[in-house]
Structures are given as structure tokens and as C-alpha cells.
């Protein structure tokens, strides 16, 4: 035997004499061995041999060892002596959420033998026994003493309720525990399905939060007993290691939402919502730590948040209850019961209370009672809401009746007032009709005034244009009469000479003498000149009349094709007297411009109004300096004809440009204009489906841009 093996055997013998043995006899049924266990904390992941050599095992001193949260492994050592006839006992470690559990046995030859490794980090199957508890078979013939080592590791709190049992007694106890767990699961399912049905009926989110809370609390509690791992995901150890923390966080999220809604914190305790928000944050952080960083950190944060949160929620519900909100009583009672069950459960873990069925299942019992109380609270809350709704409906009905009474009273008053107002309105209507007639007459007078102004302008222009050629004709008529009379006298003289008793030579001589006296050659020339002048005057007059006819277009109410250039020229003839040779007209006509479909007379009126305004603006700016200019251009662009009329007159500011097309708006002196000219222009262009725009600057002149379609189309 090697020196190392001798040291191990010596250590076992020494340690065995130093600690109490577990004695098994005929009366042993289920022996809690916590006080016979010694513990050694291993933070360096030592081997079994190194652990045994260390010799640093210490007594636990508790029936159920509560070792807290440990970073490394924990080694438990105990010795068992069998004095009964039963050769086989079962070791039960009744805490299914440990990550790793391995049992080592020292045989007669001091060799260390490990049984099946179990834990949440191992697949559930294979195990020697199909149960969530860690159950090991102890082979102990009568009179034999054996020493065992348990290696344990867990991210959560390590609680080790260890019992050595006769097989039949263990299965009987486990059967009772399974029954209790089944009852608890049944309560969870009943509460969940019943309240889910109510949720679909009443659509109250409080029931949905409650159902989520109940389901995940149930999964958490059943998971602590290990049944989730056995029946739901036996081949997913990684998820099993995190599942309890995940389910706990989800149930806490749900209960926080439920608390906010159930206690009406928005109305009853607005600052309490800050607590709810803070708890949400810490549970979310715990969930993230568990999923992505470290399970132990996530568990510790979740445990701390749950402990503090439970106390805060009880205090919050008590505050709301004291304020007089009755459903808070159920919430306060439910969380008080749950807290009481938790305290009993924890006192059992710390050895203050005995380890038995009552203390082991105190939290599940409290949880079931809490679910029932919260369900009652929800029902009471619905009743309160129903009563509030009924009260609201009664109040609304009373208000409706009161409103009906008031309306009936007001109707009587209203009818009286309506009668009075009807009489007033009739009188007002008569006044308005009278005013409307007056306005129509005034409008007609203004339109007539504008027409008369245009007619006066037209008449003045025609009179001026026709006066010159007529004067030319009349001035030639007098001399022509004189010359014709002289011709008649000559004819008479020739007749007298022809009948005289003279020779032909004498007659010819007398006639020649008379012609010389009369200056006959000059007379012929003068008569020809006078006739040419009369012909020119009459031709000029005919042209003016023709232009007038083009301008006036007696058929203006008919839609027909007309040449824009001709219309502008006829307009210039009308306003020629206003130009007075002081304003230069610059024409830039397109020779290829097509005839457009329009109302020619109305379009010529547009040109007349714009050109007249341009003449007025130029004279205001330049007077008689002969520096005024008006530019007129025509172009065909795509399907439109563009006419631009520009001047270098006084121009306009932005405010004036915005208002120039409004009826009765004018910048001229009183008596110089009616303010209807450009309004008529605007409406005429719109009637032709065209557009008109203005560009102007004070002192720099104005440009009117008219765009008219070549083919007239009626608006859609």
C-alpha cells in the first residue's frame, strides 16, 4: 500500500472518530443526517484525494444544511453504520435544483468509488431512480461502517436536506409529496384557466396579468421540485439551469403590471409607480445577467429584488387600503400570506423549524392561498367597477332627465326667442333686399361708368385719328372748288371763242392768250395735287374705320379664331392720341403666331386696359420727356400664345401687386379710374382658360405676361 493511500485511510479513520456516525437499526425509517455531516468548501476544484488529505472538514450543526451561495464545490462527509438486517438503504438529497451532485464511497480496500453523477448540468436520464430528487443506493451489510463523500455545486443557494431511508418508507413519503405537488399544480391550472376564461369575457387586462403570473409562479414552484426537468425538457440541462430564474422574472413582471392595474396606482399612489418601474428595471437586469453573463449573479440580483419588492408591495397595498380602496384588502392579505409562507420555508432552511411536509410545502400552500385571494380580489374589483358603472349610469340617467327638463323649459323660451328673431330677421331681410338692390344698381352704375370711360377713351381716340385725314380733305375742298370754277370759266370762254366770227388762227391765239393769263398748266397740277390729297385722306379714314371694326368686333359674343397681332395693332390705333408722340411703342411680333380661338372683342378690351395703364404709368414717370417706352411682344410656345406688355413707368410694390386684380382697387387719383379695369382683365383671361401674371419693381417699370391657349377648351 502506497504512502498516499495510507494517508487517506488514516484521515478517514481520524475523521470518523471525530464525528458522530449515522446508526441504522431495525427502527430506522427516514433519518435526517444533517447534524452528522461535516463540510469542506473547495474553491480550487481539487480531486477527491486532495480533499481527503486537507483534513479541514467542519461539522454542519444543522438538520438541514443551508450553505448559502458558493462559488466552488462543497464536499459533505458522513459515516454510516448498519446494525439492522436490511442490507440496502436509499440516500435522498431532496433539493432537485443543484447543478451537480456526485456520491463517493470508501470500500473495504480504501478505494474511492463514484456513483452516477447527477444535477441540472447533466441530462436527466440516465438516473438510477426516475425522480427529481437525487437518490443514491447505499449497500450496507449488517455490522458494516462506510464513509461517504458528496460533491455538490450550484449557482443558486445550496440547501441540502439529506435523509437515509428504508426503500419502502422513502417511496411512501415521496408519494405523499407528489400528491401535494399535484394538488398545487391542479390549483394553478384551475386558477389559470378560470381567470383566462374571464379575461376573454370581460377583456380586463388585470386578468391576463394574473394568468401569466399564476402560470409562471406555478412553473417556478414545480421547477423547484424538479418536475419540469423530468417531464418537460430532460435533455436540456442548460435551459434547466436558467429556467427557474427566467420563470421567476417573468412572473414578477406580470405581478408588477397586475399591481399597477389592480391597485390603480395612477389614481391612488402615483409615486408608487416609481417603485414599480424600478423593480421592472432590476428584474430585467437580472434576466439579462442570467441569459448572457453569469447565472449566479442573475440569481442573487433576482433574489434580492424579490425580497425587497415583496416588502414594498405589501407596504404599497397597505397604503392604498388605508386610503379606502377596498380591493387592496385582498392584495394585502394575499401578499401577507405569501410572505408568511416564505418565512416558514426559510426558517426550515435555517434550521429554526423542523424539516417536514408542512414546512417543506409551506410556500406552495401560501402561494395557492395567495392565488385564491388575488382571484377573489379581481372578482371584487370587477364588482366595484360594475357598481361604479351602474352609479355612473344612474348619474348619467339623472343628468339626462335633468337635461330633458331644462331642454323643455329652454324650448319654450327658445320658441319665444325664435319668434322674436324671425320677426327681426324678416325686417333685416327686407333691409338686406333693399340694400342688395341698391348694391346691384351701384354695381351696374360702376360697370356702366367703366364702359363709358372706355367708350370716352375710344371716342377720343377715334375722333383724334379721323380728325387729321378729314381736316386734310376739307382743307383741299376749297381750293379744288376754286380751281374747278376756273376750269368751268375756261370751258365757257372756249365756247364763246368757238362761236365767234373769227378765223381759226385768231381763235387759237385768243385761247392761248387766255390759258397764259389763267396759268392753265399750274391749274392742272394744282387740281391733281388736291385730288391726291383728298384721296389720301379718305384712304387713311378708311384704314382707321377698318381698325375700329377689328377692335370693336361686333361679333365678340361668338367664339372664333383671331390674330392677336391684329388685335393689338387695332388697340394701338385707339390709344394713339394718348401716346402723343411722347411714348415709343416697340413691337416684337412673331410672324408665325397662329390665330387663337377666343372672344376677339373681349380680348381687345384686355389689351386696351393694360396698354392704357402702361401709358398712365409711363407719363407719371417720364412726363413729356419722350423717354417713355412700351414693349409689346408675342410668341407661340407649345400650345399657348404668350403676350408680354412691358413699360418703363413708375412700377409697383409687392402690396400693390397682390391687390391689382381686386375689384375697385386703384392707385390712380380720384376721378382718374374706377378700379374695375384690371378686374375685368383678370376675369376675361380666366374665361379664356388662360393665365396672367405681373412682374414689377417701384421705379423700374411693370411687365404683364398673358398666356392664352391656342385652342379653347371648356373647363372640366
Protein Blocks (a to p, Z undefined) as FASTA:
>chain_A
ZZklmmmmmmmmmmmmmpccddddfklmbdcfklmpccdddfkopafklmmmnopaccek
iabacebjafbdcddddddddfbfbfbdcdddfbfkbfbdcdddddfkopacddddedjk
bcfbdcfbdcfbdcddddddehiacddddddddfbdcddddddddfklmmmmmmmmmmmm
mmmmmmmmmmmmmmmmmmmmnopaklmmmmmmmmmmmmmmmmmnommmmmmmmmlmklmm
mmmmmmmmmmmmmmmmmmmmmnommlmommlmmmmmmmmmmmmmmmmmmmmmcmklmmmm
mmmmmmmmmmmmmmmmmmmmmnopaklmmmmmmmmmmmmmmmmmmmmmnomaccdfklmm
mmmmmmmmmmmmmmmmmmmmmmmmmmmmmmmmmmmmmmmmmmmmmmmmmmmmmmmmmmmm
mmmmmmmmmmmmmmmmmmmmmmmmmmmmmmmmmmmmmmmmmmmmmmmmmmmmmmmmmmmm
mmmmmmmmmmmmmmmmmmpccdfklmmmmmmmmmmmnommlmmmmmmmmmmmmmmmmmmm
mmmmmmmmmmnommlmpccdddfklmmmmmmmmmmmmnnomaccdddddfkbccddddfk
lmmmmmmmmmmmmmmmmmmmnomnopaccddddddehjbccdddddfbebpafklmmmmm
pghiafbdehiaghlmmmmmmmmmmmnopacdddddehiapcddddddfbdcddZZ
